[in-house]
Amino acid sequence: MSIEIRKGTVAAITQAEEKKASICRVGDHDVELNRDLIDKVNTGDEIAIAGNSNEQGMKALAVNNLSKKKISSIDPTNIVLGLGFSGFIFFVFFVLAAQNFSAGIMSLAALNLAICLAGLIGAGITIAHLIRLRQSLAKCKYL
């Protein structure tokens, strides 16, 4: 999945009822704006948006408001907290698996290794999301 860039004038902004996001109409495309980006965009502004595309439209990760000359991205605080939690789970259950393995309790060692692997996968997913956020911000910056 690549990062797409869309540039244009904001035609309308509507609040989505089932999500805590807004739908922004840029040209003839619908773009989903996170709640961190809603207050950075007004109707009639010339903007450049970088984000992920899917069948419903595009989900913005970064916005460059060319009218106000201001660049914004979604707040990565929760992503970093998730990364820290996943890393903590990985290390704790890795140590527990090593202790159970050395004690000869293989069923608990296997369970702890499975939870350890889940923590490692969670850390990998959050790192990938942080990288995508950084890439979209860098692509939006130079427009």
Z-matrix of the N, CA and C atoms (Angstrom, degrees):
N
C 1 1.442
C 2 1.529 1 108.28
N 3 1.308 2 116.07 1 120.45
C 4 1.457 3 120.61 2 -178.12
C 5 1.529 4 110.53 3 -97.37
N 6 1.305 5 114.35 4 163.92
C 7 1.458 6 121.08 5 178.15
C 8 1.517 7 108.37 6 -89.22
N 9 1.317 8 116.46 7 126.81
C 10 1.461 9 121.80 8 178.63
C 11 1.512 10 110.02 9 -101.72
N 12 1.333 11 114.57 10 153.38
C 13 1.458 12 121.11 11 177.13
C 14 1.523 13 108.00 12 -121.88
N 15 1.313 14 116.15 13 131.60
C 16 1.464 15 121.42 14 175.23
C 17 1.512 16 107.81 15 -125.23
N 18 1.316 17 115.17 16 141.08
C 19 1.460 18 121.24 17 -178.07
C 20 1.514 19 107.74 18 -132.10
N 21 1.325 20 116.56 19 137.56
C 22 1.457 21 120.13 20 179.07
C 23 1.515 22 111.46 21 169.17
N 24 1.318 23 114.16 22 -171.24
C 25 1.455 24 122.07 23 179.89
C 26 1.521 25 109.36 24 -99.39
N 27 1.325 26 116.04 25 138.43
C 28 1.460 27 121.11 26 -179.94
C 29 1.519 28 108.56 27 -74.14
N 30 1.336 29 116.31 28 118.90
C 31 1.456 30 120.99 29 179.84
C 32 1.529 31 111.48 30 -87.55
N 33 1.335 32 116.78 31 -41.94
C 34 1.464 33 120.47 32 -178.43
C 35 1.518 34 109.62 33 -156.94
N 36 1.335 35 115.00 34 153.40
C 37 1.461 36 121.77 35 174.55
C 38 1.520 37 107.24 36 -128.85
N 39 1.343 38 117.12 37 122.64
C 40 1.461 39 122.00 38 178.82
C 41 1.521 40 109.33 39 -123.55
N 42 1.326 41 115.46 40 147.19
C 43 1.466 42 121.56 41 179.37
C 44 1.520 43 109.33 42 -84.94
N 45 1.328 44 116.93 43 127.96
C 46 1.461 45 121.71 44 175.37
C 47 1.517 46 108.58 45 -80.44
N 48 1.328 47 117.26 46 133.40
C 49 1.459 48 120.26 47 -174.15
C 50 1.513 49 113.18 48 -78.60
N 51 1.324 50 118.43 49 -39.35
C 52 1.462 51 120.30 50 -175.39
C 53 1.523 52 112.65 51 -82.92
N 54 1.296 53 118.22 52 -15.76
C 55 1.463 54 121.65 53 -178.50
C 56 1.521 55 109.47 54 -120.16
N 57 1.310 56 115.48 55 163.82
C 58 1.461 57 119.92 56 174.54
C 59 1.519 58 108.37 57 -95.53
N 60 1.304 59 115.45 58 54.50
C 61 1.460 60 122.10 59 -178.33
C 62 1.519 61 107.91 60 -142.71
N 63 1.306 62 115.65 61 169.21
C 64 1.458 63 121.44 62 176.68
C 65 1.517 64 109.62 63 -120.22
N 66 1.315 65 115.36 64 153.26
C 67 1.460 66 121.83 65 176.19
C 68 1.522 67 107.25 66 -102.73
N 69 1.317 68 115.31 67 122.24
C 70 1.452 69 122.48 68 -179.21
C 71 1.528 70 108.20 69 -108.67
N 72 1.300 71 116.87 70 133.06
C 73 1.466 72 121.72 71 179.38
C 74 1.529 73 108.12 72 -99.59
N 75 1.343 74 115.79 73 110.52
C 76 1.463 75 122.39 74 178.95
C 77 1.516 76 106.80 75 -113.25
N 78 1.335 77 115.97 76 108.72
C 79 1.454 78 119.85 77 -175.27
C 80 1.519 79 109.05 78 65.45
N 81 1.323 80 117.02 79 -120.05
C 82 1.467 81 120.48 80 177.10
C 83 1.529 82 111.76 81 -110.99
N 84 1.327 83 117.54 82 19.42
C 85 1.459 84 122.43 83 -178.91
C 86 1.527 85 110.50 84 -114.56
N 87 1.338 86 116.02 85 142.92
C 88 1.458 87 121.59 86 173.23
C 89 1.519 88 109.11 87 -94.15
N 90 1.330 89 116.10 88 132.43
C 91 1.460 90 122.14 89 -179.68
C 92 1.523 91 107.90 90 -126.23
N 93 1.340 92 116.22 91 128.97
C 94 1.456 93 120.99 92 177.60
C 95 1.529 94 108.92 93 -87.13
N 96 1.325 95 115.49 94 121.70
C 97 1.464 96 121.42 95 179.69
C 98 1.510 97 110.14 96 -102.45
N 99 1.312 98 116.98 97 131.39
C 100 1.453 99 123.49 98 175.40
C 101 1.525 100 108.67 99 -67.07
N 102 1.323 101 116.53 100 159.72
C 103 1.471 102 119.23 101 -179.18
C 104 1.528 103 112.74 102 -64.42
N 105 1.338 104 117.29 103 -20.29
C 106 1.464 105 120.36 104 175.75
C 107 1.527 106 111.93 105 -72.68
N 108 1.324 107 117.39 106 -23.19
C 109 1.460 108 121.40 107 -175.22
C 110 1.524 109 113.60 108 -103.35
N 111 1.334 110 117.87 109 -8.61
C 112 1.469 111 120.91 110 -174.87
C 113 1.529 112 111.90 111 -61.38
N 114 1.329 113 117.59 112 -44.32
C 115 1.464 114 120.49 113 -176.33
C 116 1.526 115 113.34 114 -77.80
N 117 1.330 116 117.74 115 -4.66
C 118 1.469 117 121.13 116 179.64
C 119 1.530 118 112.46 117 -89.83
N 120 1.341 119 116.49 118 -8.79
C 121 1.468 120 121.44 119 -174.02
C 122 1.521 121 109.38 120 -127.19
N 123 1.319 122 116.63 121 133.99
C 124 1.471 123 122.57 122 175.30
C 125 1.521 124 109.42 123 -123.72
N 126 1.296 125 116.25 124 160.42
C 127 1.460 126 121.21 125 177.62
C 128 1.527 127 109.49 126 -63.47
N 129 1.319 128 116.23 127 131.70
C 130 1.451 129 122.18 128 -179.60
C 131 1.518 130 114.53 129 95.50
N 132 1.314 131 117.78 130 -7.20
C 133 1.466 132 121.08 131 179.14
C 134 1.520 133 110.44 132 -76.17
N 135 1.309 134 115.78 133 144.88
C 136 1.470 135 122.56 134 172.48
C 137 1.521 136 106.59 135 -88.36
N 138 1.346 137 117.04 136 119.18
C 139 1.461 138 120.44 137 -175.25
C 140 1.525 139 111.63 138 -132.31
N 141 1.326 140 114.39 139 160.09
C 142 1.459 141 122.79 140 169.16
C 143 1.524 142 106.44 141 -124.29
N 144 1.326 143 116.45 142 130.14
C 145 1.462 144 121.74 143 -175.68
C 146 1.516 145 108.96 144 -122.14
N 147 1.332 146 116.25 145 134.88
C 148 1.467 147 121.74 146 173.72
C 149 1.524 148 107.68 147 -118.86
N 150 1.337 149 115.45 148 135.84
C 151 1.457 150 118.99 149 -179.83
C 152 1.510 151 112.62 150 -179.02
N 153 1.322 152 115.28 151 -170.16
C 154 1.461 153 123.32 152 -178.81
C 155 1.521 154 110.15 153 -92.49
N 156 1.336 155 116.55 154 141.48
C 157 1.458 156 121.32 155 176.60
C 158 1.520 157 110.45 156 -106.24
N 159 1.326 158 115.70 157 144.94
C 160 1.454 159 122.19 158 172.35
C 161 1.518 160 108.46 159 -142.48
N 162 1.346 161 117.26 160 -170.58
C 163 1.464 162 119.25 161 -175.31
C 164 1.527 163 113.49 162 -70.18
N 165 1.336 164 118.54 163 -24.64
C 166 1.466 165 120.52 164 178.02
C 167 1.524 166 112.68 165 -81.25
N 168 1.294 167 118.24 166 -20.82
C 169 1.455 168 121.71 167 -176.90
C 170 1.513 169 110.23 168 151.53
N 171 1.298 170 115.41 169 -140.94
C 172 1.459 171 121.08 170 -177.25
C 173 1.522 172 109.53 171 -126.04
N 174 1.321 173 116.86 172 138.80
C 175 1.460 174 121.62 173 175.91
C 176 1.518 175 107.93 174 -105.74
N 177 1.322 176 116.57 175 116.65
C 178 1.460 177 121.91 176 -174.86
C 179 1.522 178 111.07 177 -76.38
N 180 1.323 179 115.20 178 134.79
C 181 1.459 180 121.90 179 173.21
C 182 1.523 181 111.16 180 -107.48
N 183 1.338 182 116.44 181 -27.88
C 184 1.467 183 121.11 182 179.50
C 185 1.524 184 109.23 183 -145.88
N 186 1.319 185 116.02 184 146.77
C 187 1.465 186 122.40 185 -179.57
C 188 1.521 187 108.84 186 -131.42
N 189 1.322 188 115.79 187 131.74
C 190 1.457 189 122.06 188 172.35
C 191 1.518 190 106.50 189 -111.90
N 192 1.324 191 117.07 190 105.81
C 193 1.456 192 121.55 191 178.55
C 194 1.525 193 107.18 192 -82.87
N 195 1.324 194 115.56 193 101.85
C 196 1.461 195 120.91 194 -176.38
C 197 1.521 196 112.08 195 -70.72
N 198 1.331 197 118.17 196 -26.13
C 199 1.460 198 121.17 197 178.01
C 200 1.523 199 111.42 198 -69.69
N 201 1.331 200 116.20 199 -40.46
C 202 1.467 201 120.46 200 -178.80
C 203 1.530 202 112.61 201 -97.83
N 204 1.339 203 116.26 202 -4.81
C 205 1.470 204 122.55 203 -177.08
C 206 1.529 205 111.06 204 54.41
N 207 1.352 206 114.83 205 52.71
C 208 1.455 207 121.14 206 -178.55
C 209 1.528 208 109.70 207 -135.04
N 210 1.339 209 116.17 208 132.74
C 211 1.458 210 122.69 209 -179.87
C 212 1.518 211 108.64 210 -109.49
N 213 1.343 212 116.79 211 134.77
C 214 1.460 213 121.54 212 -179.77
C 215 1.512 214 109.72 213 -140.02
N 216 1.329 215 115.82 214 153.25
C 217 1.461 216 120.94 215 172.82
C 218 1.519 217 108.26 216 -137.31
N 219 1.322 218 116.02 217 170.96
C 220 1.459 219 118.40 218 178.71
C 221 1.523 220 109.09 219 -69.14
N 222 1.312 221 115.61 220 153.74
C 223 1.465 222 121.77 221 -176.98
C 224 1.536 223 109.61 222 -73.32
N 225 1.339 224 118.06 223 120.69
C 226 1.464 225 119.83 224 -177.21
C 227 1.530 226 114.61 225 -87.14
N 228 1.331 227 118.60 226 10.97
C 229 1.461 228 120.82 227 -175.94
C 230 1.525 229 112.01 228 -60.34
N 231 1.333 230 117.71 229 -46.62
C 232 1.458 231 120.06 230 -179.44
C 233 1.524 232 111.67 231 -66.03
N 234 1.310 233 116.92 232 -32.95
C 235 1.467 234 120.75 233 178.57
C 236 1.529 235 109.52 234 -66.63
N 237 1.322 236 116.93 235 -43.39
C 238 1.460 237 120.71 236 179.48
C 239 1.532 238 110.53 237 -66.54
N 240 1.329 239 117.68 238 -39.02
C 241 1.465 240 120.30 239 176.43
C 242 1.528 241 110.82 240 -63.75
N 243 1.326 242 117.13 241 -40.21
C 244 1.466 243 120.77 242 176.37
C 245 1.519 244 111.85 243 -63.72
N 246 1.326 245 116.35 244 -37.52
C 247 1.462 246 120.47 245 176.88
C 248 1.530 247 110.68 246 -64.36
N 249 1.312 248 116.81 247 -44.06
C 250 1.461 249 120.32 248 178.15
C 251 1.520 250 112.32 249 -63.05
N 252 1.328 251 116.79 250 -41.54
C 253 1.465 252 120.93 251 178.91
C 254 1.531 253 110.86 252 -65.56
N 255 1.336 254 117.07 253 -43.18
C 256 1.470 255 120.56 254 178.86
C 257 1.522 256 111.16 255 -63.58
N 258 1.318 257 116.88 256 -41.66
C 259 1.454 258 120.41 257 177.30
C 260 1.523 259 112.21 258 -64.31
N 261 1.325 260 116.48 259 -39.33
C 262 1.462 261 121.15 260 177.41
C 263 1.528 262 110.55 261 -62.45
N 264 1.328 263 116.39 262 -47.10
C 265 1.470 264 120.99 263 178.28
C 266 1.531 265 110.12 264 -59.43
N 267 1.325 266 116.03 265 -42.61
C 268 1.463 267 119.82 266 -179.81
C 269 1.524 268 111.01 267 -59.11
N 270 1.315 269 117.66 268 -52.16
C 271 1.463 270 120.89 269 -175.37
C 272 1.531 271 112.55 270 -67.93
N 273 1.326 272 117.97 271 -41.81
C 274 1.465 273 120.87 272 -178.83
C 275 1.527 274 110.41 273 -62.56
N 276 1.330 275 116.42 274 -49.05
C 277 1.458 276 118.34 275 -176.77
C 278 1.523 277 112.48 276 -75.88
N 279 1.324 278 117.88 277 -21.55
C 280 1.461 279 119.74 278 172.65
C 281 1.526 280 110.42 279 -67.79
N 282 1.318 281 116.43 280 -43.18
C 283 1.463 282 120.79 281 177.87
C 284 1.528 283 110.40 282 -65.10
N 285 1.346 284 116.90 283 -42.67
C 286 1.461 285 119.51 284 178.29
C 287 1.528 286 111.56 285 -63.73
N 288 1.332 287 116.92 286 -37.98
C 289 1.463 288 120.12 287 178.28
C 290 1.521 289 110.52 288 -65.68
N 291 1.329 290 117.26 289 -40.15
C 292 1.466 291 120.09 290 178.96
C 293 1.523 292 110.85 291 -65.16
N 294 1.327 293 117.48 292 -39.80
C 295 1.467 294 120.46 293 178.41
C 296 1.527 295 111.10 294 -66.16
N 297 1.326 296 117.26 295 -43.98
C 298 1.462 297 120.58 296 179.42
C 299 1.523 298 111.36 297 -66.99
N 300 1.325 299 116.37 298 -35.55
C 301 1.460 300 119.40 299 178.39
C 302 1.524 301 110.94 300 -66.49
N 303 1.333 302 116.88 301 -42.40
C 304 1.471 303 119.68 302 179.69
C 305 1.526 304 111.81 303 -70.38
N 306 1.343 305 116.77 304 -26.23
C 307 1.465 306 120.32 305 177.43
C 308 1.524 307 111.86 306 -82.86
N 309 1.326 308 117.78 307 -10.03
C 310 1.458 309 121.52 308 178.51
C 311 1.510 310 114.63 309 88.18
N 312 1.329 311 118.93 310 11.67
C 313 1.470 312 122.01 311 179.11
C 314 1.533 313 107.24 312 -94.73
N 315 1.321 314 114.90 313 87.67
C 316 1.469 315 119.35 314 -171.80
C 317 1.525 316 113.84 315 -71.53
N 318 1.338 317 118.49 316 -31.84
C 319 1.462 318 119.32 317 -178.85
C 320 1.529 319 110.48 318 -66.00
N 321 1.322 320 117.60 319 -42.58
C 322 1.467 321 120.12 320 177.50
C 323 1.526 322 111.41 321 -70.97
N 324 1.330 323 116.64 322 -33.94
C 325 1.461 324 119.43 323 177.72
C 326 1.523 325 110.62 324 -63.60
N 327 1.350 326 116.60 325 -42.01
C 328 1.470 327 120.63 326 178.90
C 329 1.525 328 111.06 327 -65.55
N 330 1.336 329 116.86 328 -41.34
C 331 1.469 330 120.41 329 178.16
C 332 1.524 331 110.84 330 -63.84
N 333 1.325 332 116.80 331 -44.43
C 334 1.464 333 120.17 332 179.37
C 335 1.523 334 111.74 333 -65.60
N 336 1.320 335 116.98 334 -36.34
C 337 1.472 336 119.51 335 176.46
C 338 1.517 337 111.72 336 -66.88
N 339 1.339 338 117.31 337 -35.94
C 340 1.467 339 120.70 338 177.56
C 341 1.529 340 110.60 339 -65.05
N 342 1.321 341 116.90 340 -43.50
C 343 1.473 342 120.53 341 178.35
C 344 1.527 343 109.69 342 -67.43
N 345 1.331 344 116.45 343 -37.43
C 346 1.463 345 121.44 344 176.60
C 347 1.529 346 110.88 345 -61.15
N 348 1.330 347 116.07 346 -42.59
C 349 1.465 348 120.67 347 178.10
C 350 1.528 349 111.49 348 -64.60
N 351 1.336 350 116.69 349 -38.76
C 352 1.472 351 119.94 350 176.70
C 353 1.527 352 110.85 351 -62.94
N 354 1.326 353 117.47 352 -39.87
C 355 1.467 354 120.86 353 176.72
C 356 1.512 355 111.83 354 -64.45
N 357 1.337 356 116.63 355 -38.82
C 358 1.463 357 120.76 356 178.19
C 359 1.528 358 111.44 357 -66.37
N 360 1.322 359 116.89 358 -40.60
C 361 1.467 360 120.79 359 177.79
C 362 1.530 361 110.33 360 -65.68
N 363 1.343 362 116.60 361 -41.27
C 364 1.466 363 120.27 362 176.76
C 365 1.518 364 111.90 363 -61.18
N 366 1.323 365 116.84 364 -40.24
C 367 1.467 366 120.56 365 177.78
C 368 1.525 367 110.44 366 -65.12
N 369 1.331 368 117.31 367 -40.73
C 370 1.465 369 120.62 368 178.05
C 371 1.515 370 112.62 369 -63.40
N 372 1.333 371 116.82 370 -40.79
C 373 1.467 372 120.85 371 179.17
C 374 1.527 373 110.69 372 -65.45
N 375 1.326 374 117.55 373 -42.56
C 376 1.467 375 119.03 374 -179.50
C 377 1.521 376 111.53 375 -69.53
N 378 1.329 377 117.84 376 -34.98
C 379 1.468 378 119.86 377 175.57
C 380 1.521 379 110.37 378 -64.47
N 381 1.325 380 117.47 379 -41.93
C 382 1.471 381 120.88 380 177.94
C 383 1.523 382 110.87 381 -62.53
N 384 1.339 383 117.20 382 -38.64
C 385 1.465 384 120.10 383 178.74
C 386 1.528 385 111.25 384 -67.26
N 387 1.324 386 117.42 385 -39.58
C 388 1.465 387 120.30 386 176.39
C 389 1.527 388 111.86 387 -63.86
N 390 1.331 389 116.79 388 -38.32
C 391 1.464 390 120.62 389 178.11
C 392 1.521 391 110.41 390 -65.78
N 393 1.348 392 117.60 391 -42.19
C 394 1.470 393 120.56 392 178.37
C 395 1.528 394 111.41 393 -63.88
N 396 1.330 395 116.10 394 -38.36
C 397 1.460 396 120.16 395 177.79
C 398 1.519 397 110.86 396 -64.09
N 399 1.308 398 116.80 397 -42.55
C 400 1.477 399 121.35 398 178.64
C 401 1.521 400 111.08 399 -65.75
N 402 1.336 401 117.53 400 -41.24
C 403 1.459 402 120.75 401 178.82
C 404 1.527 403 111.86 402 -64.77
N 405 1.321 404 116.87 403 -41.68
C 406 1.463 405 119.09 404 -179.81
C 407 1.523 406 111.00 405 -67.75
N 408 1.305 407 118.06 406 -35.69
C 409 1.459 408 120.91 407 176.84
C 410 1.525 409 110.49 408 -66.71
N 411 1.328 410 116.62 409 -39.85
C 412 1.473 411 119.83 410 178.90
C 413 1.521 412 111.36 411 -67.51
N 414 1.335 413 118.12 412 -37.08
C 415 1.472 414 120.46 413 178.65
C 416 1.517 415 111.41 414 -68.75
N 417 1.329 416 116.62 415 -35.32
C 418 1.464 417 120.94 416 -179.42
C 419 1.524 418 111.87 417 -74.75
N 420 1.293 419 116.70 418 -26.37
C 421 1.461 420 121.73 419 -172.57
C 422 1.529 421 113.01 420 -64.53
N 423 1.315 422 117.03 421 -37.07
C 424 1.460 423 120.02 422 -171.40
C 425 1.519 424 113.90 423 -100.83
N 426 1.328 425 117.42 424 24.24
C 427 1.467 426 119.64 425 175.82
C 428 1.501 427 111.38 426 -98.28
